[in-house]
Amino acid sequence: MNRLTVNFLDEGFHRVLFDAMPLPIFIVDGNINIFDCNKAATQLIGKNSRLVIRRRGGEVLGCVNAAKLRNGCGRTPACRDCMVRQSVSAAARGRRVARQWAQMELVRRGKVTRVKLRVSCQQFSFGKSDFILLVLEGLN
């Protein structure tokens, strides 16, 4: 997908509704580049949504594997086994993924922490591009 700027939600009703959802939700492409996220996601990652746009999910979440290489999310051997990446790829092929269990090792406050979470994904089209709605349950 070429680099594009997408304004999915204006500051009206739909933005308020998106931000009111209690689970972290990201809008990504098939390579887990982030195009938008809701308020719960920004609280989880501790960064303004503008600072995460066009960055890869593993980098933003603090995945230990993403930190192994420059632009590492999706490029290390361990990424092939990443359930978040597998779920997003399945959704990009048109399959709905609902509450799939996943484990990740994340760097939090300088320490590696193993987290268990559920991943849900659904593909959608906006304009002439396809995106994935990525929901992560259980990340605190």
N, C-alpha and C positions, 0 to 999 in steps of 0.2 A: 504494500500500500504506500502510495506517495505521502509525503508529509503534508498534512492539511490541518487547517485550523477549523475546529467545529465548535459552534456554540449550540450545544444541545438544549440547554434550558435557559430561558430568560429568567429574570428575577421575580417573576410572577408566581402564580399558583403552582405550576409544575416544579419549579425550583424548591418552593417551600415544602411541597409534598415529598420530593426526593430527599431533602435534608431532614425531614421528620422521621424517616425510616430508621429504626434503631440499630440495624445491622450495617457494617461497613460494606458499601457498594461502590464498585469501580466500573467505569466504562472503558474497555480495552479493545485492542485489535487482536488478531490471531497470534501475535508475538508478545502479547501482554504489555504493550506500550499503553500507558494510561492517557486517556483523553479527558476524563472527568471523574470526580468522586463526590460522594455525599459527605455531610458533616460528620457522621459517625466514622467514616474512613479517615478524615483529616484529624479527628481526635485520636484515633488509633495510632496513626503514624507521626502525630505531633508536628505536622507541617501544613502550611496553607496549601490549598489545592493547586494554586498557580505554580507552586514550587515542584509539583510532582508531574505536571503535564508533560507528556512525551518521554517520560522516564519509564523504565521497565519495572514491573511489579516487584520482582525479587530484590532489586536495588532499593526501592522505596520501603519495602517491608523489613529489610535488613537480613535477607537470606544469607546464610554463611557461604553457600556455593556461589552466589552472585558476587560476593566480595573477593573471590579467588582470582578473578580476571578483570581487567578493565572492560567495562560494558559486559560483565559476565553473565547476567541473567539470560539463560537459554543457551549459553555457550560452553558450559562445563559438562563433563561426562555424567555427573549426577543429575543434570537437568532432564535427561531422558526419562528418569524415574519420578520426576516431580509430578504429583497428582494435580496440582494447580495447573501446570502447563498441559498435562494430558487432558484435563477437563476443558480448558479453553480451546485446545486443538479439536476435541470432539465437538464442541459447540460450533466452532468455525466450519465444521463439515456438516452442520445442520442437526446435530443430536443435542437434545436437551439433557443437561446434567443436573440432577437434584440431590443435594445433601450428601455428596460423596465424601467419605472420610479421607483425610489427608494428614500427614505429619510434616512439619517443617522445623528446621533448626534456624532460629533467628538470633541475631545479636541484639540484645536489649540491655541498655545501660552498661555496655562493655562486657557483658557475659553472654555466653551461648546458652540459649534456652530452647528446649524441645517443646513444641506446641502441637496439640491435636486440634484439628478444626474440620468443619464441613464446608465443602465447596459446591456452589450451585452456579450454573452458567446457562445463558440463553442468548442465541444470536438474534440480532435485529439489523435492519437496514435503515440508514438515514442518508438522504440524498442519494448519491451513487456509490456509497461505501457501506461495507458491512462491519459491524461492531459486536462486541460480546458484553453482556451485562454479567459481571462477576461479583458474586456475593460470598463473603467469608464469615462463617459463623464460628464463634468460639475463640477468636483472637481478642485478647484483652491487653 
